[in-house]
Amino acid sequence: MKGLWIKDWRLLMQQKMFFLIVAGISVFCVLSGQDLLFMVSYSSFLVVSVAVSTMSYDDTANGLAYIFTWPASRKQYVLEKYLFAGCAAGAAWALAVAAGAIFGKSVHSETGILDWLLQSLMILAMMIITLSVMIPIKLKFGAEKGRIVTFVVIFAMFGALGLVQTLYSGALPQVETAVHALAALPPWTWTVFTAVFAAAVLIGSVCISIRIAEKKEL
């Protein structure tokens, strides 16, 4: 697995200019007092996308057939992808959260450190869910088809949210009362729920990806 990690790290380092641009945008958000949650989500999800894109390099010119001849099993290949992408995106998330907590004026004066951390943890959970969706799709459909399928899945998710909102607008009074009761719960309960849900999605995604890799014909 060490060889896979070094390979992906070197591929990631080829995107130095991209990371400098992301860092510059993050610094601008902090110094200008912009929405710091946007900075955290923007940097985290971009790094997730770049880290997962290493799978596209692996798939180029039938590269997976060569990689699977290395002294690493297909299961180890899948696990390394999750670990690598998770560590890269997690590092970007942690740096953005720390910068917001230290230098963000709105965090100290308006949001508060505790609320800032809870909101940031929600973004981390959504990042994990995004990562869990992207990897099995890339592994199953490859680089080109994977982009299309990922777009369709994300579009379907937003469509489902819109449908739920439309149905809620005409919901029964009992349903509306229940929704308001859930919305009144403390913020940390939603953070815990989202974290548990993200962990469940991640575990399911890892199992699916391992199964896809083991059955993949090259």
C-alpha positions in Angstrom: 0.0 0.0 0.0 3.0 2.3 0.6 3.8 2.3 -3.2 0.2 3.3 -4.0 0.3 6.1 -1.5 3.6 7.5 -2.9 2.2 7.3 -6.4 -0.9 9.2 -5.5 1.0 11.8 -3.5 3.3 12.5 -6.5 0.3 12.9 -8.7 -1.3 15.3 -6.2 1.9 17.3 -6.1 1.6 18.0 -9.8 -1.4 20.2 -8.9 0.7 22.7 -6.9 -0.7 25.7 -8.8 -4.2 24.6 -8.1 -3.6 24.3 -4.4 -2.0 27.8 -4.3 -5.1 29.2 -6.0 -7.4 27.5 -3.4 -5.2 28.8 -0.6 -5.3 32.3 -2.0 -9.1 32.2 -2.2 -9.3 31.0 1.4 -7.0 33.8 2.6 -9.1 36.3 0.7 -12.3 35.0 2.4 -10.7 35.2 5.8 -9.3 38.7 5.4 -12.3 40.2 3.7 -14.9 38.8 6.2 -16.7 36.7 3.6 -18.8 33.7 4.5 -16.2 31.4 6.1 -18.3 28.3 5.8 -18.1 28.8 2.1 -14.3 28.8 2.4 -14.3 25.5 4.4 -16.7 23.8 2.0 -15.0 25.2 -1.1 -11.5 24.1 -0.2 -12.6 20.7 1.2 -14.8 19.6 -1.7 -12.2 20.8 -4.3 -9.5 18.8 -2.7 -11.8 15.7 -2.5 -12.4 16.1 -6.3 -8.6 16.4 -7.0 -7.7 13.5 -4.8 -10.3 11.2 -6.3 -9.2 12.3 -9.8 -6.0 10.2 -9.2 -8.2 7.2 -10.2 -8.6 8.8 -13.6 -4.8 8.7 -14.0 -4.8 5.1 -12.9 -7.4 4.2 -15.5 -5.5 5.8 -18.4 -4.0 3.5 -21.0 -5.3 0.5 -19.1 -3.1 1.4 -16.1 -5.2 -0.5 -13.6 -4.1 -3.8 -15.2 -0.5 -2.8 -14.4 -1.2 -1.5 -10.9 -3.0 -4.7 -10.0 0.2 -6.6 -10.7 1.9 -4.8 -7.8 2.3 -6.5 -4.5 -1.0 -5.0 -3.3 -4.4 -6.6 -3.5 -7.4 -5.0 -5.1 -8.9 -4.5 -1.6 -5.8 -2.6 -0.5 -6.0 -0.4 -3.7 -9.6 0.6 -2.7 -8.7 1.2 0.9 -5.7 3.3 -0.1 -8.0 5.5 -2.2 -10.3 6.2 0.7 -7.5 6.8 3.1 -5.6 9.1 0.7 -8.6 11.1 -0.4 -9.8 11.3 3.1 -6.5 12.5 4.5 -6.0 15.1 1.7 -9.4 16.5 2.1 -9.4 16.2 5.9 -6.1 18.2 6.0 -7.7 21.0 3.8 -10.8 21.0 6.0 -8.8 21.2 9.2 -6.6 24.1 7.9 -9.7 26.0 6.8 -11.5 25.5 10.1 -8.4 26.5 12.1 -7.9 29.6 9.9 -11.6 30.6 10.4 -11.4 30.0 14.2 -8.2 32.0 14.6 -8.6 34.9 12.1 -12.3 35.0 11.3 -13.9 38.0 13.0 -17.4 36.8 12.4 -16.6 33.5 14.2 -15.7 35.4 17.3 -18.3 38.1 17.2 -21.4 36.5 15.6 -21.2 32.8 15.2 -19.2 31.7 18.2 -16.5 29.0 18.3 -18.9 26.2 19.3 -21.4 26.9 16.6 -18.5 27.3 14.1 -17.2 23.9 15.0 -20.6 22.3 14.7 -21.3 23.8 11.3 -17.8 22.8 10.2 -18.4 19.2 11.3 -21.6 19.2 9.2 -19.4 20.1 6.2 -17.0 17.4 7.1 -19.8 14.8 7.1 -21.1 16.0 3.8 -17.5 15.8 2.4 -17.4 12.1 3.6 -20.7 11.4 1.9 -19.5 13.0 -1.4 -16.3 11.0 -1.2 -18.3 7.8 -0.6 -20.4 8.5 -3.7 -17.5 9.4 -6.1 -15.1 6.5 -5.5 -17.4 3.6 -6.3 -18.7 5.5 -9.4 -15.2 6.1 -10.7 -14.2 2.6 -10.0 -17.3 1.1 -11.7 -17.6 3.4 -14.8 -14.0 4.7 -15.3 -12.8 8.2 -15.8 -15.1 9.5 -18.6 -18.3 7.7 -17.8 -17.7 8.3 -14.1 -17.9 12.1 -14.6 -21.3 11.8 -16.3 -22.7 9.4 -13.8 -21.4 11.6 -10.9 -23.2 14.6 -12.4 -26.4 12.6 -12.9 -26.3 11.4 -9.2 -25.7 14.9 -7.8 -28.4 16.3 -10.1 -30.8 13.6 -8.8 -29.9 14.4 -5.2 -30.7 18.1 -5.7 -33.9 17.1 -7.6 -34.9 14.9 -4.7 -34.4 17.7 -2.2 -36.5 20.0 -4.3 -39.2 17.4 -4.5 -39.2 17.0 -0.8 -39.4 20.8 -0.3 -42.3 20.9 -2.8 -44.2 18.1 -1.0 -43.5 19.8 2.4 -45.1 23.0 1.2 -48.4 21.1 0.8 -47.9 18.7 3.7 -50.5 17.8 6.3 -50.5 19.9 9.5 -49.4 16.9 11.5 -46.4 16.4 9.2 -45.5 20.1 9.3 -45.7 20.1 13.1 -43.4 17.1 13.3 -40.9 18.9 11.0 -40.9 22.0 13.1 -40.3 19.9 16.2 -37.3 18.3 14.5 -36.0 21.7 13.4 -36.2 22.9 17.1 -33.8 20.3 18.2 -30.3 21.5 19.4 -27.8 21.9 16.6 -25.5 19.2 18.1 -28.2 16.6 17.6 -28.2 17.2 13.9 -24.4 17.1 13.8 -24.4 13.7 15.5 -27.1 12.4 13.2 -25.3 13.6 10.1 -22.0 12.1 11.4 -23.6 8.7 12.0 -25.3 8.8 8.6 -22.0 9.7 6.9 -20.2 6.9 8.7 -22.8 4.4 7.6 -22.6 5.7 4.0 -18.8 5.4 4.1 -18.8 1.8 5.4 -21.3 0.8 2.7 -19.3 2.6 0.0 -16.1 0.8 1.0 -17.8 -2.6 0.9 -19.3 -1.8 -2.5 -16.0 -0.5 -3.9 -14.1 -3.6 -2.8 -16.7 -5.8 -4.4 -16.5 -3.7 -7.7 -12.7 -3.9 -7.7 -12.6 -7.6 -7.1 -15.0 -8.3 -9.9 -13.5 -5.8 -12.3 -12.3 -7.3 -15.6 -9.3 -5.7 -17.2 
